[in-house]
Amino acid sequence: MNDELKHIDLIDKHLNGTLNTDEATHFEQLLQHDTNFEKEVTVYKRIYKRIEDRAAVEFKERLNDYYKEYQNENSAKPKGINRKLIIISSIAAAIIFGIFLVNNNTTEDQNPLFEQSDSDVVDVEDKDSVEHKEPIPKSVNEGIVHEEIKDTVSHFEDNTQLSIGGLKQLPATLVRTIEYPIALQYTFTGGEIFLFGDPSIASLQLQIVKNNKSHYFLKYRDQYYSIEKTISKKPLQLASNDYSVTKPTREKVKIKLKGIEEVSNISKDLEVSFSGKRSIVQTYFFEEKDGLTHLVIDGDLELSISKVFSIHEGTKTNYYLKIGKKLFQMNSEVTQPTPLKEVYILTNKQTQLFREDRELREKTVYLVE
Amino acid sequence: MTDKEIIVQLRSGNEYCLKYLYQHLEMVKSWVKQNSGNDDDAYDIFQEAIIIFYKNLMEGNYESKSKISTYLFGICKRQWLNQLNRRLKYEKPNDNFVALDNRQDDGFEIEFTCGRQSLKKYIDEALEKLGEPCKKLLETSIYLKLRMQEIAELFNYSSAHSARQQKLRCIKRLREQMSYELIIQLK
């Protein structure tokens, strides 16, 4: 470590309150004999104060977002008949699950909670009539079922094997790969453009223009791309940049933004397996096998709503698991079971690729020369 | 989510899970309302309680003997009673200004340095220029006071030592963008 870094190290520890005795003595000496060092301490104090203040403000803003998110999740309940059906069947599912646990545990389990519930067991008729509905609530209403079941399961976490051994493989079509930055693709039909690849593009970044020969261009981040009418997806083609916008036409175009899924490919070097077990904390790890990367998830993946993505950026690869609206980021250096980490979809440019499809306000087409 | 699960997730850097703590807000609201406060008061102190809980947890100062809800509720009670005391002491009839006294740093503060550059802006610009992951790394280690071991895990550095090196290099780069005179002069 050179002198400058050493000094920064001392000052940082001082401001953090983590200097040990030797370091503290050294710090005092420098402070007294080195005016330059003294100056630097003042400078860093101010910088640190600002970093702390602004992080506090940003953190509070994020908390407000989390609160809104929490409110949304807890008010978005399905309505009408569907809702009733879900509630009835989820209660039934919870009871059936309860019976299952009781049956499995009565021999050795001393838990008073379940000795009691033995007497409340529903009659067989009820059980049969709802059994076939059980898969519905799992996907539609996590809130009710999962919590009830989880609470029940947690009592038995240690002594019950709920899983059936062996791993299931995630179908290859659900394991996707893509290069970042994303090469956008488009379709263009009668007044409507679909842009595939990045649903987080802001409306302000996009402009539709055409020249006097009725050739259309998409202006995105100050760069012109030539576009033609097409029903099948085409990559955006860079066009010359020396146009200048003159006046608006009466023509309007609607732009719809779609996620990366439709521009991603099936991964050839990643394999995903999962245990199908509903554990309290779902974990994952990576292993290398015959030149393949193998991702193992200890948890249940509902095939209709789950996908794994690997995003290559330069030499780096980021892995994401998307389950419904939830996004989890995984680190390929993890070789021991590690809890899955949910990330907020607006965290960074890559996570924003997983936003829902968006439709932008209609845009006026401008003329260029 | 259970307490255990929330703690595991938060410790592994999943800050987003803080949202599950809001299930305890109702309890605080009803208590604050019984004690001459309103919903907004409750929300404010609950927010503070989450910050205290989170910082303690990340610094390694949270002992999970009690339930998170009990812990949060405890902080809220103390904070609210302190605030009530303060209000009773200073509040005169029709005096609404007192409520502002604990809000100095919420981003509501008035800029007196309108028109010329402020220290705040100067440092902010340098931070923006610094970019990621430096910015995030400094924020987490200086504001949340996360230990280097945890920072290493969060930012994928091979060890606490290399995380520390990275942090120092980030600070150095940040410092290099700024002049001593300006930092001292600007308010």
Chai-1 contact restraints between the chains, C-beta under 6 A:
chainA,res_idxA,chainB,res_idxB,connection_type,confidence,min_distance_angstrom,max_distance_angstrom,comment,restraint_id
A,L5,B,L168,contact,1.0,0.0,6.0,A-B,restraint_1
A,I8,B,L168,contact,1.0,0.0,6.0,A-B,restraint_2
A,I8,B,I171,contact,1.0,0.0,6.0,A-B,restraint_3
A,I8,B,K172,contact,1.0,0.0,6.0,A-B,restraint_4
A,D9,B,L168,contact,1.0,0.0,6.0,A-B,restraint_5
A,V43,B,Y180,contact,1.0,0.0,6.0,A-B,restraint_6
A,V43,B,I183,contact,1.0,0.0,6.0,A-B,restraint_7
A,R46,B,I183,contact,1.0,0.0,6.0,A-B,restraint_8
A,I47,B,I123,contact,1.0,0.0,6.0,A-B,restraint_9
A,Y48,B,I142,contact,1.0,0.0,6.0,A-B,restraint_10
A,R50,B,I123,contact,1.0,0.0,6.0,A-B,restraint_11
A,I51,B,L138,contact,1.0,0.0,6.0,A-B,restraint_12
A,I51,B,I142,contact,1.0,0.0,6.0,A-B,restraint_13
A,E52,B,I142,contact,1.0,0.0,6.0,A-B,restraint_14
A,E52,B,Y143,contact,1.0,0.0,6.0,A-B,restraint_15
A,A55,B,E139,contact,1.0,0.0,6.0,A-B,restraint_16
A,A55,B,Y143,contact,1.0,0.0,6.0,A-B,restraint_17
A,V57,B,G107,contact,1.0,0.0,6.0,A-B,restraint_18
A,L63,B,Q47,contact,1.0,0.0,6.0,A-B,restraint_19
A,Y66,B,L18,contact,1.0,0.0,6.0,A-B,restraint_20
A,Y66,B,K19,contact,1.0,0.0,6.0,A-B,restraint_21
A,Y67,B,Y22,contact,1.0,0.0,6.0,A-B,restraint_22
A,E69,B,K19,contact,1.0,0.0,6.0,A-B,restraint_23
A,Y70,B,K19,contact,1.0,0.0,6.0,A-B,restraint_24
A,Y70,B,Y22,contact,1.0,0.0,6.0,A-B,restraint_25
A,I280,B,E5,contact,1.0,0.0,6.0,A-B,restraint_26
A,V281,B,E5,contact,1.0,0.0,6.0,A-B,restraint_27
A,V281,B,V8,contact,1.0,0.0,6.0,A-B,restraint_28
A,P339,B,V8,contact,1.0,0.0,6.0,A-B,restraint_29
A,P339,B,S12,contact,1.0,0.0,6.0,A-B,restraint_30
A,K341,B,S12,contact,1.0,0.0,6.0,A-B,restraint_31
A,K341,B,N14,contact,1.0,0.0,6.0,A-B,restraint_32
A,E342,B,N14,contact,1.0,0.0,6.0,A-B,restraint_33
A,E342,B,Y16,contact,1.0,0.0,6.0,A-B,restraint_34
A,Y344,B,Y16,contact,1.0,0.0,6.0,A-B,restraint_35
